[in-house]
Amino acid sequence: MTVSNKVYSLTHSQKTLTAAFAASPTSSPGYLAKTLYAEHHKKPISSGGYLETFMGVLQHGSASETQRIPSGEPTQADLDRAAECGNFGSRPSDLFLKIYCDVLATLDTNPWAGVVSPPLLGSRGVVNLSIISVIPDIIQHHYDCIVRAESEVFLATNFWQASKSASKICDALLELSRRATKRGKKVVVKMMYDRANLKMLTESHIIVDDAEMASDEVKLPKRSDMPGIDFELVNFHQPVFGTFHCKFMIVDRKMALLNSNNIQDRPNMEMMIHLEGPIVDSLYDTALVSWFRPMHPPLPLLNTGYRPPKGGYKFGMNNEYATTWILDGSKGAELFKTLQQEAGGIHDETGIKEERKILPLLDLQMQGIPYEPPASSRDEYTPHILHTRHGECPMVLVNRAPNGSPGNPAIPVVEGILNAVRRGIECTLYIDVGFNDGGEALPGQGGTNEEVSKTMFAQLTDEEKEKLKLYWYTGKDQIKPVNASAQKRNCHVKLMTIDDSVGIVGNGNQDTQSWYHSQEVNVMVDNPTVCQEWFDGVRRNQNTHLHEVEKDGIYRDKDGNPLTDSTGVGSGFRGVVKGIQGSIARVRGKGGF
């Protein structure tokens, strides 16, 4: 578990991809990455096209990836050494450092395993705002941040689909162009998505032309309609299974949004966090690794690192990117009036829209889903979490690199939960019934949620089962779980908290595709207050905690009846057929996960 000399040297290097690209802005970030830590690669990276080079940079080493991290608890000396391998500002908690030791171990095989320059892996920052809500609420905050850009925007999403959500982003780009034209200074916008096609067999990063942008599936504005923007779009997929599953945005190297949702219309409950601090530069570096190609033009702020806001970090409605859209709840009108009286305390161009608080509930009621109002104001639907003011806290990017090759060696997340339960650790899981990537039904792909829940309980003793608490997701507007196939309300949130003090949030699913194939971006945060506010937000904005699965892995209602629509797709012949269909949909960029 000891941090090796190699890893210690990597994290203390003066070299980063961002700095190298700033010094050579006409180069390709991917080719710069290829040689940046060449002395630490076990074998030379072959030259070739973007696909070959990208696979070389992010090559996984050996097939036994999950076995290469030593078992056992790190010593205090190990934790002290790990604490020196990040730009944390203050010493992180021992729990945070124990996890970080495992993260650092991945760099022994490949310096780029974290999809970020090693010196930027461990950093610090603040979480100003989180949103746990439906996609329109999150996309609205994207809009509010995009239109305020002064120099550059980097937007990454897995799936882009012509939709109301996509139209909102298009509106933001058009408004940004209008403002930039008025100022007389263009804004550079880079965008990435994954819409796999056959061209990617020889070139994994494809510049999207005007014809595809104007297609019925995409419907982005024409470049000629955005004269105030220098717009460039890359379509990235690493064949066959290396999905670009990332969802994040960086504006002016001042803030970053990290979210679970794609840019499409889905009846999903999602999660987004608004980050500020040096962690923004870490995400910026990840963006360059992902883009890989030369930029035309380069991002204008390559030479300008993160700069803290004057007067310190701003929270609540004082934040530069806050608008009255985040004033949901019964106190919205009261807060709005107060802020109106306090000059300069509000940023909005449209006026308060307090009715947004109930729109998700009305949407479901119109579809005939029973709705039960909350028993107290503490349980009211409150999607926007205005975090308590806090100082910079330790953060680490815990990303996953893409891997297009078929195959996987293990199912570590299930094993990890079972081992923790056997040690007496209470593990609580909020999972969707029926919300499965179709490929999970294929042999060796871990199985569907319904299958795994039964299998996990079957491996535990009666005493151990009491420590495993599994719940099928139930929307705030529902009185029982509804199968995700009904498309009434699904939970697409990706969040874990450990001991109420360390949290991990981002794009990462807990399935075979995500663990072994998809590229994802996640951040680990060391802050008990933020974790508690996340936990409260999750509980307040859904009814999942009221619907526990029984100790045989089956959910039954108050009358003892199992859900009639919770059987899922098994692993027999029908499951194989369904799995193949799901895998094809994912590779074609139509999976929606």
VEXDREN-2710 file (C-alpha; in Angstrom, 1 decimal):
% VEXDREN-2710
k/r/px/py/pz
1/MET/0.0/0.0/0.0
2/THR/3.0/2.3/0.3
3/VAL/3.1/5.1/-2.3
4/SER/6.0/4.1/-4.6
5/ASN/8.9/6.4/-5.5
6/LYS/7.6/6.4/-9.1
7/VAL/4.2/7.7/-8.1
8/TYR/5.6/10.2/-5.6
9/SER/7.8/11.6/-8.4
10/LEU/4.9/11.8/-10.8
11/THR/2.6/13.7/-8.4
12/HIS/5.5/16.1/-7.6
13/SER/6.4/16.7/-11.3
14/GLN/6.5/20.2/-12.6
15/LYS/5.0/19.0/-15.9
16/THR/1.3/19.0/-16.7
17/LEU/-0.5/18.6/-20.0
18/THR/-2.1/22.0/-19.6
19/ALA/1.3/23.7/-19.3
20/ALA/2.8/21.7/-22.2
21/PHE/-0.1/22.7/-24.4
22/ALA/0.1/26.3/-23.4
23/ALA/3.7/26.3/-24.5
24/SER/2.8/24.6/-27.8
25/PRO/-0.8/25.6/-28.6
26/THR/-0.6/24.4/-32.2
27/SER/0.2/20.9/-31.1
28/SER/-2.1/18.0/-30.3
29/PRO/-2.7/17.6/-26.5
30/GLY/-2.8/13.8/-27.2
31/TYR/0.7/13.7/-28.8
32/LEU/2.0/15.9/-26.0
33/ALA/0.6/13.6/-23.4
34/LYS/2.3/10.7/-25.3
35/THR/5.8/12.0/-24.4
36/LEU/5.1/14.0/-21.2
37/TYR/5.9/11.2/-18.8
38/ALA/7.6/8.9/-21.3
39/GLU/10.3/7.9/-18.7
40/HIS/7.6/6.3/-16.6
41/HIS/6.0/4.2/-19.4
42/LYS/6.8/0.5/-19.3
43/LYS/7.0/0.4/-23.1
44/PRO/7.2/2.9/-25.9
45/ILE/3.9/4.2/-27.3
46/SER/3.6/3.5/-31.0
47/SER/2.9/6.3/-33.4
48/GLY/-0.1/6.4/-35.7
49/GLY/-3.5/8.0/-35.9
50/TYR/-5.5/9.5/-33.1
51/LEU/-7.1/6.2/-32.2
52/GLU/-3.8/4.3/-31.9
53/THR/-2.2/7.0/-30.0
54/PHE/-5.1/7.5/-27.6
55/MET/-5.2/3.8/-26.8
56/GLY/-1.4/3.9/-26.2
57/VAL/-1.7/6.9/-23.8
58/LEU/-4.5/5.3/-21.8
59/GLN/-3.5/1.7/-22.1
60/HIS/-4.4/-0.3/-19.1
61/GLY/-1.3/-2.5/-18.7
62/SER/-2.5/-6.0/-17.8
63/ALA/-5.8/-7.9/-17.8
64/SER/-5.6/-8.4/-14.0
65/GLU/-6.2/-4.7/-13.3
66/THR/-8.3/-5.2/-10.2
67/GLN/-5.7/-7.5/-8.6
68/ARG/-2.7/-5.1/-9.0
69/ILE/-3.6/-2.9/-6.0
70/PRO/-2.1/-4.5/-2.8
71/SER/-4.6/-5.5/-0.1
72/GLY/-4.3/-4.5/3.5
73/GLU/-4.6/-1.3/5.5
74/PRO/-2.1/1.5/4.8
75/THR/0.1/2.5/7.8
76/GLN/0.2/6.0/9.2
77/ALA/3.5/6.5/7.3
78/ASP/1.7/5.5/4.1
79/LEU/-1.1/8.1/4.8
80/ASP/1.5/10.8/5.6
81/ARG/3.2/10.1/2.3
82/ALA/-0.1/10.1/0.4
83/ALA/-1.0/13.5/2.0
84/GLU/2.2/14.9/0.3
85/CYS/1.0/13.7/-3.1
86/GLY/-1.7/16.4/-3.6
87/ASN/-2.2/20.1/-3.6
88/PHE/-4.7/19.8/-0.7
89/GLY/-4.0/23.0/1.2
90/SER/-4.7/21.2/4.5
91/ARG/-4.2/17.6/5.6
92/PRO/-7.1/15.4/4.5
93/SER/-8.8/13.0/6.8
94/ASP/-7.3/9.5/7.2
95/LEU/-10.4/8.0/5.5
96/PHE/-9.9/10.2/2.5
97/LEU/-6.2/9.3/2.4
98/LYS/-6.8/5.6/2.6
99/ILE/-9.0/5.8/-0.5
100/TYR/-6.4/8.1/-2.2
101/CYS/-3.7/5.5/-1.6
102/ASP/-5.6/3.1/-3.8
103/VAL/-6.1/5.8/-6.4
104/LEU/-2.4/6.6/-6.5
105/ALA/-1.6/2.9/-6.9
106/THR/-3.2/3.0/-10.4
107/LEU/-0.4/5.3/-11.6
108/ASP/2.2/2.6/-11.0
109/THR/0.9/0.9/-14.2
110/ASN/0.2/4.0/-16.2
111/PRO/0.8/7.7/-15.4
112/TRP/-2.4/8.5/-17.3
113/ALA/-4.7/6.0/-15.6
114/GLY/-6.5/8.9/-13.9
115/VAL/-7.1/10.7/-17.2
116/VAL/-5.4/13.8/-15.7
117/SER/-1.8/14.9/-15.3
118/PRO/-0.6/13.3/-12.0
119/PRO/0.4/16.6/-10.3
120/LEU/-3.3/17.7/-10.7
121/LEU/-4.9/14.4/-9.5
122/GLY/-5.1/15.7/-5.9
123/SER/-6.4/19.2/-5.4
124/ARG/-8.9/21.3/-3.4
125/GLY/-11.9/23.4/-3.9
126/VAL/-15.4/24.3/-2.7
127/VAL/-18.9/23.1/-3.6
128/ASN/-21.1/26.2/-3.9
129/LEU/-24.3/24.6/-5.2
130/SER/-25.7/21.1/-5.9
131/ILE/-28.9/20.3/-7.7
132/ILE/-30.8/17.0/-7.2
133/SER/-33.6/17.3/-9.6
134/VAL/-35.0/16.7/-13.1
135/ILE/-32.9/17.5/-16.1
136/PRO/-34.5/20.9/-16.9
137/ASP/-33.4/22.3/-13.6
138/ILE/-29.8/21.3/-14.2
139/ILE/-29.8/22.5/-17.8
140/GLN/-31.1/25.8/-16.6
141/HIS/-28.0/26.3/-14.5
142/HIS/-25.8/25.3/-17.5
143/TYR/-27.6/28.1/-19.5
144/ASP/-27.0/30.6/-16.7
145/CYS/-23.3/29.8/-16.6
146/ILE/-22.8/29.6/-20.4
147/VAL/-24.3/33.0/-21.1
148/ARG/-21.9/34.6/-18.6
149/ALA/-18.8/33.3/-20.3
150/GLU/-16.2/36.0/-21.2
151/SER/-13.5/33.9/-22.9
152/GLU/-14.1/30.2/-23.2
153/VAL/-16.5/27.2/-22.5
154/PHE/-15.7/23.5/-22.6
155/LEU/-18.8/21.3/-22.6
156/ALA/-18.7/17.5/-22.5
157/THR/-21.6/15.1/-22.6
158/ASN/-22.0/11.5/-23.4
159/PHE/-25.3/11.6/-25.3
160/TRP/-26.6/14.7/-27.1
161/GLN/-30.1/14.3/-28.5
162/ALA/-32.2/17.0/-30.2
163/SER/-34.6/17.8/-27.4
164/LYS/-35.9/20.6/-25.2
165/SER/-32.8/20.2/-23.0
166/ALA/-30.5/20.4/-26.1
167/SER/-32.5/23.4/-27.3
168/LYS/-31.9/25.2/-24.0
169/ILE/-28.1/24.7/-24.5
170/CYS/-28.5/26.0/-28.1
171/ASP/-30.3/29.0/-26.8
172/ALA/-27.4/29.6/-24.4
173/LEU/-24.9/29.5/-27.2
174/LEU/-26.9/31.9/-29.3
175/GLU/-27.3/34.3/-26.4
176/LEU/-23.6/34.0/-25.6
177/SER/-22.8/34.8/-29.2
178/ARG/-25.1/37.9/-29.1
179/ARG/-23.4/39.2/-25.9
180/ALA/-19.9/38.4/-27.3
181/THR/-20.6/40.2/-30.5
182/LYS/-21.9/43.2/-28.5
183/ARG/-18.6/43.2/-26.5
184/GLY/-16.5/42.9/-29.7
185/LYS/-14.7/39.8/-28.4
186/LYS/-15.3/36.3/-29.5
187/VAL/-15.7/33.4/-27.0
188/VAL/-14.1/30.1/-27.8
189/VAL/-16.5/27.1/-27.3
190/LYS/-15.3/23.5/-27.4
191/MET/-17.9/20.7/-27.1
192/MET/-17.6/16.9/-27.0
193/TYR/-20.2/14.1/-27.3
194/ASP/-20.3/10.4/-28.2
195/ARG/-22.3/9.5/-31.3
196/ALA/-20.4/6.5/-32.5
197/ASN/-20.1/5.8/-36.2
198/LEU/-18.0/3.6/-38.5
199/LYS/-15.5/6.3/-39.1
200/MET/-14.2/5.7/-35.6
201/LEU/-12.7/2.3/-36.6
202/THR/-9.7/4.4/-37.9
203/GLU/-10.2/7.8/-36.1
204/SER/-11.7/7.9/-32.7
205/HIS/-11.9/11.8/-32.4
206/ILE/-13.9/13.2/-35.3
207/ILE/-14.5/16.9/-36.0
208/VAL/-18.2/17.3/-36.5
209/ASP/-19.1/19.2/-39.6
210/ASP/-22.0/21.6/-40.3
211/ALA/-24.1/18.8/-41.9
212/GLU/-24.1/16.6/-38.8
213/MET/-24.7/19.7/-36.6
214/ALA/-27.8/20.5/-38.6
215/SER/-29.1/16.9/-38.7
216/ASP/-32.4/16.0/-37.1
217/GLU/-30.7/14.0/-34.4
218/VAL/-28.4/16.9/-33.3
219/LYS/-29.9/20.3/-34.4
220/LEU/-27.2/22.5/-33.1
221/PRO/-27.1/26.1/-34.4
222/LYS/-25.2/26.7/-37.6
223/ARG/-21.8/28.3/-37.0
224/SER/-22.9/31.2/-39.1
225/ASP/-25.7/31.8/-36.6
226/MET/-23.1/32.1/-33.8
227/PRO/-20.8/34.9/-35.1
228/GLY/-19.6/35.8/-31.6
229/ILE/-18.4/32.2/-31.0
230/ASP/-15.5/30.2/-32.4
231/PHE/-17.2/26.8/-32.1
232/GLU/-15.6/23.4/-32.5
233/LEU/-17.2/20.0/-31.8
234/VAL/-15.6/16.6/-31.4
235/ASN/-17.4/13.3/-31.6
236/PHE/-15.4/10.7/-29.5
237/HIS/-15.8/7.0/-29.1
238/GLN/-13.1/4.3/-28.6
239/PRO/-14.3/1.2/-30.5
240/VAL/-15.9/-1.1/-29.6
241/PHE/-17.0/-0.5/-26.0
242/GLY/-15.0/2.6/-25.0
243/THR/-17.9/5.0/-24.5
244/PHE/-17.2/8.7/-23.7
245/HIS/-19.5/8.7/-20.6
246/CYS/-18.3/12.1/-19.3
247/LYS/-20.7/14.9/-18.4
248/PHE/-19.0/18.2/-17.3
249/MET/-18.6/21.8/-18.2
250/ILE/-15.9/24.4/-17.5
251/VAL/-16.4/28.2/-17.9
252/ASP/-13.5/30.7/-18.1
253/ARG/-11.5/28.4/-15.8
254/LYS/-13.5/30.0/-13.0
255/MET/-16.0/27.2/-12.2
256/ALA/-16.9/23.7/-13.3
257/LEU/-20.2/21.8/-13.4
258/LEU/-20.0/18.0/-12.9
259/ASN/-23.3/16.2/-13.5
260/SER/-24.9/12.8/-14.0
261/ASN/-27.3/13.8/-16.8
262/ASN/-26.8/13.6/-20.6
263/ILE/-28.2/16.5/-22.7
264/GLN/-31.5/14.9/-23.7
265/ASP/-35.1/14.6/-22.4
266/ARG/-35.5/11.8/-19.9
267/PRO/-37.8/11.5/-16.8
268/ASN/-34.8/11.1/-14.6
269/MET/-33.8/12.4/-11.2
270/GLU/-30.2/13.7/-11.7
271/MET/-27.5/15.4/-9.7
272/MET/-25.1/18.2/-10.5
273/ILE/-22.5/20.0/-8.4
274/HIS/-21.0/23.4/-9.0
275/LEU/-17.3/23.5/-8.2
276/GLU/-14.8/26.4/-7.7
277/GLY/-11.2/26.3/-6.7
278/PRO/-8.0/24.8/-8.0
279/ILE/-9.9/21.6/-8.8
280/VAL/-11.2/23.5/-11.8
281/ASP/-7.7/23.3/-13.3
282/SER/-7.7/19.5/-12.8
283/LEU/-10.9/19.2/-14.7
284/TYR/-9.5/21.5/-17.4
285/ASP/-6.5/19.1/-17.8
286/THR/-8.9/16.2/-18.1
287/ALA/-10.8/18.1/-20.8
288/LEU/-7.5/18.5/-22.8
289/VAL/-6.7/14.8/-22.4
290/SER/-10.1/13.9/-23.7
291/TRP/-10.1/16.4/-26.6
292/PHE/-6.8/15.0/-27.8
293/ARG/-6.8/16.8/-31.2
294/PRO/-5.2/20.1/-32.1
295/MET/-7.6/23.0/-31.4
296/HIS/-8.6/25.6/-34.0
297/PRO/-8.4/28.0/-32.3
298/PRO/-6.8/27.0/-29.0
299/LEU/-8.5/27.9/-25.7
300/PRO/-7.5/31.5/-24.9
301/LEU/-7.0/30.8/-21.1
302/LEU/-4.4/28.0/-21.5
303/ASN/-1.8/30.3/-19.8
304/THR/-4.2/31.5/-17.1
305/GLY/-4.7/29.2/-14.2
306/TYR/-7.5/29.2/-11.7
307/ARG/-7.9/32.6/-9.9
308/PRO/-10.0/32.7/-6.7
309/PRO/-12.8/35.3/-6.8
310/LYS/-12.0/38.7/-5.3
311/GLY/-13.2/38.8/-1.7
312/GLY/-13.3/35.0/-1.3
313/TYR/-15.7/32.3/-2.4
314/LYS/-19.3/33.3/-2.7
315/PHE/-22.2/31.1/-1.7
316/GLY/-25.9/31.2/-2.0
317/MET/-27.4/34.1/-4.0
318/ASN/-24.2/36.1/-3.8
319/ASN/-22.4/33.7/-6.2
320/GLU/-21.7/35.2/-9.6
321/TYR/-23.6/32.4/-11.3
322/ALA/-26.6/32.4/-9.1
323/THR/-30.0/33.4/-10.5
324/THR/-33.5/33.4/-9.1
325/TRP/-34.0/30.0/-10.8
326/ILE/-32.5/28.5/-7.7
327/LEU/-35.0/30.1/-5.4
328/ASP/-37.3/27.1/-5.3
329/GLY/-39.5/26.3/-2.3
330/SER/-42.1/28.1/-0.2
331/LYS/-39.6/30.8/0.8
332/GLY/-38.7/31.7/-2.8
333/ALA/-40.9/34.8/-3.0
334/GLU/-39.8/36.0/0.4
335/LEU/-36.1/35.6/-0.5
336/PHE/-36.6/37.3/-3.8
337/LYS/-38.1/40.4/-2.2
338/THR/-35.2/40.5/0.3
339/LEU/-32.6/40.3/-2.4
340/GLN/-34.4/43.0/-4.4
341/GLN/-33.9/45.3/-1.4
342/GLU/-30.3/44.4/-1.1
343/ALA/-28.7/46.1/-4.1
344/GLY/-26.5/43.9/-6.3
345/GLY/-27.4/40.7/-4.5
346/ILE/-29.2/39.0/-7.4
347/HIS/-28.4/38.0/-11.0
348/ASP/-31.4/37.4/-13.2
349/GLU/-32.9/38.6/-16.5
350/THR/-36.2/36.8/-16.4
351/GLY/-37.7/37.2/-12.9
352/ILE/-38.6/34.6/-10.4
353/LYS/-40.3/31.4/-11.6
354/GLU/-41.6/30.0/-8.3
355/GLU/-44.0/27.6/-10.1
356/ARG/-40.9/25.5/-11.1
357/LYS/-41.0/23.9/-7.6
358/ILE/-44.1/21.9/-8.5
359/LEU/-43.6/21.3/-12.2
360/PRO/-42.0/17.8/-11.7
361/LEU/-44.8/16.8/-9.4
362/LEU/-47.5/18.0/-11.8
363/ASP/-45.8/16.3/-14.7
364/LEU/-46.1/12.9/-13.0
365/GLN/-49.6/13.5/-11.7
366/MET/-50.7/14.2/-15.3
367/GLN/-49.4/10.8/-16.2
368/GLY/-51.6/9.1/-13.6
369/ILE/-48.9/8.3/-11.0
370/PRO/-50.3/8.4/-7.5
371/TYR/-48.8/11.2/-5.4
372/GLU/-48.6/11.5/-1.6
373/PRO/-47.7/15.0/-0.3
374/PRO/-44.8/15.2/2.3
375/ALA/-45.7/15.0/5.9
376/SER/-43.7/18.1/7.0
377/SER/-41.9/21.0/5.5
378/ARG/-38.6/19.3/6.2
379/ASP/-39.5/16.7/3.6
380/GLU/-40.6/19.2/0.9
381/TYR/-39.2/18.8/-2.6
382/THR/-36.2/21.2/-2.6
383/PRO/-34.0/20.5/-5.6
384/HIS/-31.4/23.2/-5.1
385/ILE/-28.9/22.8/-2.3
386/LEU/-27.3/26.2/-1.4
387/HIS/-24.3/24.8/0.5
388/THR/-23.2/26.1/3.8
389/ARG/-20.2/28.5/3.4
390/HIS/-17.0/26.5/3.8
391/GLY/-13.3/26.8/3.0
392/GLU/-11.4/24.9/0.5
393/CYS/-11.5/21.2/1.2
394/PRO/-9.3/18.3/-0.2
395/MET/-10.6/16.9/-3.5
396/VAL/-9.3/14.2/-5.9
397/LEU/-10.4/13.4/-9.4
398/VAL/-11.3/9.7/-9.6
399/ASN/-11.7/9.3/-13.3
400/ARG/-11.9/6.2/-15.5
401/ALA/-10.1/5.9/-18.8
402/PRO/-11.9/4.4/-21.9
403/ASN/-11.2/0.8/-22.9
404/GLY/-12.7/-0.4/-26.2
405/SER/-11.6/-4.0/-25.9
406/PRO/-14.2/-6.6/-24.8
407/GLY/-13.8/-8.6/-21.6
408/ASN/-13.5/-7.9/-17.8
409/PRO/-11.9/-9.8/-15.0
410/ALA/-14.2/-9.3/-12.0
411/ILE/-17.1/-7.6/-10.3
412/PRO/-15.4/-5.6/-7.5
413/VAL/-18.2/-3.3/-6.5
414/VAL/-20.4/-6.3/-5.5
415/GLU/-17.5/-8.0/-3.7
416/GLY/-16.6/-4.8/-1.9
417/ILE/-20.1/-4.3/-0.5
418/LEU/-20.4/-7.9/0.6
419/ASN/-17.0/-7.8/2.3
420/ALA/-17.9/-4.6/4.1
421/VAL/-21.2/-6.1/5.3
422/ARG/-19.4/-9.1/6.6
423/ARG/-17.1/-6.8/8.6
424/GLY/-20.1/-5.3/10.2
425/ILE/-20.3/-2.1/8.1
426/GLU/-23.9/-1.0/7.3
427/CYS/-24.2/-0.5/3.5
428/THR/-27.3/1.3/2.1
429/LEU/-28.0/1.1/-1.6
430/TYR/-30.5/3.2/-3.6
431/ILE/-31.0/1.5/-6.9
432/ASP/-33.5/1.7/-9.8
433/VAL/-35.7/-1.4/-10.4
434/GLY/-35.5/-2.1/-14.1
435/PHE/-32.9/0.6/-14.9
436/ASN/-30.4/-1.6/-16.6
437/ASP/-28.0/-1.1/-19.5
438/GLY/-29.2/-3.8/-21.9
439/GLY/-25.6/-5.3/-22.1
440/GLU/-25.8/-6.2/-18.4
441/ALA/-27.9/-9.3/-19.4
442/LEU/-25.0/-10.7/-21.4
443/PRO/-22.8/-13.5/-19.8
444/GLY/-19.9/-12.0/-17.8
445/GLN/-21.5/-8.6/-17.6
446/GLY/-22.5/-8.7/-13.9
447/GLY/-26.3/-9.1/-14.3
448/THR/-29.3/-6.8/-14.0
449/ASN/-30.1/-4.9/-10.8
450/GLU/-32.9/-7.4/-10.0
451/GLU/-30.6/-10.4/-10.4
452/VAL/-27.8/-8.9/-8.4
453/SER/-30.0/-7.9/-5.5
454/LYS/-31.1/-11.5/-5.0
455/THR/-27.6/-12.9/-5.5
456/MET/-26.1/-10.6/-2.9
457/PHE/-28.6/-11.5/-0.1
458/ALA/-28.2/-15.2/-0.9
459/GLN/-24.5/-15.0/-0.1
460/LEU/-25.1/-13.5/3.4
461/THR/-26.0/-15.0/6.8
462/ASP/-29.2/-13.8/8.5
463/GLU/-27.1/-11.5/10.8
464/GLU/-25.1/-10.1/7.9
465/LYS/-28.3/-9.4/5.9
466/GLU/-29.3/-6.9/8.5
467/LYS/-26.3/-4.7/7.6
468/LEU/-27.3/-4.6/3.9
469/LYS/-30.1/-2.2/3.2
470/LEU/-31.3/-2.1/-0.4
471/TYR/-34.0/0.2/-1.6
472/TRP/-35.7/0.5/-5.0
473/TYR/-35.8/4.1/-6.1
474/THR/-39.1/5.8/-5.5
475/GLY/-39.8/9.3/-6.8
476/LYS/-40.9/12.1/-4.6
477/ASP/-44.1/12.0/-6.7
478/GLN/-44.7/8.2/-6.2
479/ILE/-46.0/6.0/-3.5
480/LYS/-44.2/2.8/-4.6
481/PRO/-41.3/1.9/-6.9
482/VAL/-42.1/2.0/-10.6
483/ASN/-40.1/0.0/-13.1
484/ALA/-37.7/2.2/-15.1
485/SER/-39.0/0.7/-18.3
486/ALA/-42.3/2.6/-17.7
487/GLN/-40.2/5.9/-18.2
488/LYS/-42.2/7.6/-15.5
489/ARG/-39.4/8.6/-13.2
490/ASN/-35.9/7.1/-12.9
491/CYS/-32.9/7.9/-10.7
492/HIS/-29.8/8.6/-12.6
493/VAL/-27.8/10.1/-9.7
494/LYS/-24.3/8.8/-9.1
495/LEU/-23.3/9.5/-5.5
496/MET/-21.6/7.6/-2.7
497/THR/-20.9/8.9/0.8
498/ILE/-18.6/7.0/3.3
499/ASP/-18.9/7.5/7.0
500/ASP/-20.8/10.7/6.4
501/SER/-17.6/12.5/5.7
502/VAL/-16.1/11.5/2.3
503/GLY/-18.3/11.8/-0.9
504/ILE/-17.8/10.7/-4.5
505/VAL/-20.0/12.1/-7.2
506/GLY/-19.9/12.4/-11.0
507/ASN/-20.8/10.3/-14.0
508/GLY/-19.7/6.8/-12.8
509/ASN/-22.3/4.0/-12.9
510/GLN/-21.7/0.8/-10.9
511/ASP/-21.7/-1.7/-13.6
512/THR/-19.3/-3.7/-15.8
513/GLN/-19.5/-1.2/-18.8
514/SER/-18.6/1.7/-16.5
515/TRP/-15.9/-0.1/-14.5
516/TYR/-14.1/-1.6/-17.5
517/HIS/-14.9/0.3/-20.6
518/SER/-16.5/3.8/-20.3
519/GLN/-14.5/7.0/-19.7
520/GLU/-16.0/8.9/-16.7
521/VAL/-15.2/11.8/-14.5
522/ASN/-15.8/11.8/-10.8
523/VAL/-14.6/13.9/-7.8
524/MET/-14.0/12.7/-4.3
525/VAL/-14.6/15.4/-1.6
526/ASP/-13.4/15.4/2.0
527/ASN/-16.1/17.5/3.8
528/PRO/-18.6/16.1/6.4
529/THR/-20.9/19.2/6.0
530/VAL/-21.2/18.9/2.2
531/CYS/-21.7/15.1/2.5
532/GLN/-24.5/15.6/5.1
533/GLU/-26.2/18.2/2.8
534/TRP/-26.0/15.8/-0.1
535/PHE/-27.5/13.0/2.0
536/ASP/-30.3/15.3/3.2
537/GLY/-30.9/16.5/-0.4
538/VAL/-31.2/12.9/-1.7
539/ARG/-33.6/12.0/1.1
540/ARG/-35.8/15.1/0.7
541/ASN/-36.1/14.8/-3.0
542/GLN/-37.3/11.2/-3.3
543/ASN/-39.2/8.6/-1.3
544/THR/-36.8/5.8/-1.7
545/HIS/-36.0/5.5/2.0
546/LEU/-39.6/4.4/2.5
547/HIS/-39.4/1.3/0.3
548/GLU/-36.8/-1.2/1.4
549/VAL/-36.2/-4.5/-0.4
550/GLU/-36.7/-7.5/1.8
551/LYS/-33.8/-9.7/2.8
552/ASP/-34.4/-12.1/-0.1
553/GLY/-33.8/-9.3/-2.6
554/ILE/-37.5/-8.9/-3.4
555/TYR/-39.6/-5.8/-2.8
556/ARG/-43.1/-6.4/-1.5
557/ASP/-45.8/-3.8/-0.7
558/LYS/-47.6/-3.4/2.6
559/ASP/-49.9/-6.3/1.7
560/GLY/-47.0/-8.7/1.0
561/ASN/-47.4/-8.5/-2.8
562/PRO/-44.2/-8.3/-4.9
563/LEU/-43.9/-5.7/-7.6
564/THR/-45.5/-7.1/-10.7
565/ASP/-43.1/-5.3/-12.9
566/SER/-39.8/-5.9/-11.1
567/THR/-38.7/-9.2/-12.7
568/GLY/-36.3/-7.5/-15.2
569/VAL/-34.5/-9.4/-17.9
570/GLY/-32.9/-12.7/-16.9
571/SER/-29.7/-14.2/-18.1
572/GLY/-31.2/-16.9/-20.3
573/PHE/-31.7/-16.8/-24.1
574/ARG/-34.0/-13.8/-23.9
575/GLY/-31.5/-12.0/-21.8
576/VAL/-28.7/-12.7/-24.3
577/VAL/-30.8/-11.3/-27.1
578/LYS/-31.8/-8.3/-25.0
579/GLY/-28.1/-7.8/-24.0
580/ILE/-26.9/-7.8/-27.6
581/GLN/-29.5/-5.3/-28.5
582/GLY/-28.5/-3.1/-25.6
583/SER/-24.8/-3.3/-26.4
584/ILE/-25.5/-2.3/-30.0
585/ALA/-27.6/0.7/-28.9
586/ARG/-24.8/1.8/-26.6
587/VAL/-22.1/1.5/-29.2
588/ARG/-24.3/3.5/-31.6
589/GLY/-24.5/6.2/-29.0
590/LYS/-28.2/5.5/-28.3
591/GLY/-28.0/3.9/-24.9
592/GLY/-28.9/7.0/-22.9
593/PHE/-26.9/6.0/-19.8
END
